[in-house]
C-alpha cells in the first residue's frame, strides 16, 4: 500500500483483538482473511487491490468496506511468479450483506 501512496500505520495485535476490530467494522465472518485496514470510515480486509481502495475512498459508495477472502495467488502481496488465480473483491454493508464489487 505504501508503494501506492498510502501512509501505513501498522499494528500487530492479539487474535482476539483483531477479531473484535473486524466485528466492529461490520465484516461478515465469511469474508474474513488475514488482516484488516481501516481508512476513511471503511474497512479493507485481506489483499484488496490499491486501485479499488482508492476508488472507494474517492467515490464514497454506501458500503462498509471491501474484502478479498483467503489469499488468492496474484492478489496484491500474493504474487507467485506468473501465477494469477481469478478472484472476487467483495463489498459488504453493516447489515451483513455482501456482493461482488469487482472481479480480478
Secondary structure by P-SEA (a helix, b strand, c coil): ccccccccbbbbbcaaaaaaaaaaaccccccccccccccccbbbcccccaaaaaaaaaccccccccccccccccccccccccbbbbbbbccccccccccccccc
